[in-house]
Amino acid sequence: MSGEHGIRPVVVTRAENADGPLSRELRSLGLEVLSWPAVSVTAADSEALDEALSRLDSFAWIVFASRHAVAAVLERQRKPPTQLRVAAVGRATALTLTQRGWPVHLAPEEANAAALIAAFAAQWGAHDSGIRVLYPASSRALPTIAAGLRELGAVVTQVEAYRTESASLDVAECRAWIERGAVGAVTFASPSAVTELARALGEEDFARLLDHAPPVAIGRTTARELAAHGRNATLAETATLHGLAVTTLRLLQKRA
């Protein structure tokens, strides 16, 4: 089955249900969606996070790299201490914070770790060495943010706020779509989604899928993971779910 103007359906690999935010964005553009969540997000063992939040007023900054981290923290801490400054990676993360009444003091235009580190570097001087930063992160967080902040002289406490794990896919159904060459594009909103879809399908079927359905990545980190699998991804025009959806539509329209 094809969507509007004969465009083939789009795979959503992020951790969301069939009516999740990316799926809604794609459908609002007239695209049919195939829900193949390759990863799932679950609660972490909260002891380390609870302990860090119990002394939140000892930190100068807290860094959020995703809405999942925001949800985990705000479930336990409704309001930040007055002196705490807040940094966010990406507009969606920043918006989630402001909607819940948290200020956002630093949110770089580009939604990636390198841009966040550059933004901190532009603010901090030599006298800022020793600044204490809390970083509630995914169980699979890449070292970029914590390592970059430490290179700037910060004292970083990274705690697991949530777990990113593999999800149970209907692999037989996925392979049936691959066999028919009936997928239009595959969207990836995280490096973990790339890793887990390749693991679930096996590298051979993963390659067959992307031979016919070009990958679209939300950001450079995700694109790099696809490159590690030998694939050049189309990069979303903005590192948001809306940007990912719009870029996917434009790509499919060019290919139609």
Secondary structure, DSSP 4 states (H G I P E B T S, - for coil): ---GGGPPPEEE-SS--TTSHHHHHHHHTT--EEE---EEEEEPPTHHHHHHHHTGGG-SEEEE-SHHHHHHHHTT-SS--TT-EEEESSHHHHHHHHHTT---SB--SS-SHHHHHHHHHHH--GGGTT-EEEEEEETT--THHHHHHHHTT-EEEEEEEEEEEE----HHHHHHHHHHT---EEEESSHHHHHHHHHHH-HHHHHHHHHHS-EEESSHHHHHHHHHTT-PPEEPSSSSHHHHHHHHHHHHHHH-
